[in-house]
Amino acid sequence: MIWIMLAGAIIFEVTGTMSLRASEGLRKKLWIAPVLISYILAFTLLFLCLGQGMPVGVAYGIWSACGVALTAILARILFQEPFTWVMGLGVVAIAGGVLLIELGAQ
């Protein structure tokens, strides 16, 4: 259950970030509610993961790394933002770092 909550936290964080991008800096008021609701749900689920005993370094590492990767990929798809091979290499480096944190926590 803890991993499902973490996955939900990641999905809502990315949804909030994509909604924030779609709002053009909150100039498009239609996007304010999805931004706020998504971030509240993301932090609530992250809070619940930590309350269930997941180490903060592991939870935050996975949450932030997945968030960065998904945000970069979705920004490319939805908003035609650049995603270069250097950025891809950065995503791989982040994933490797999170894997090391996970392995080191065990």
Helices and strands as residue ranges (DSSP letters): H 2-22, G 29-31, H 32-51, H 56-79, H 85-105
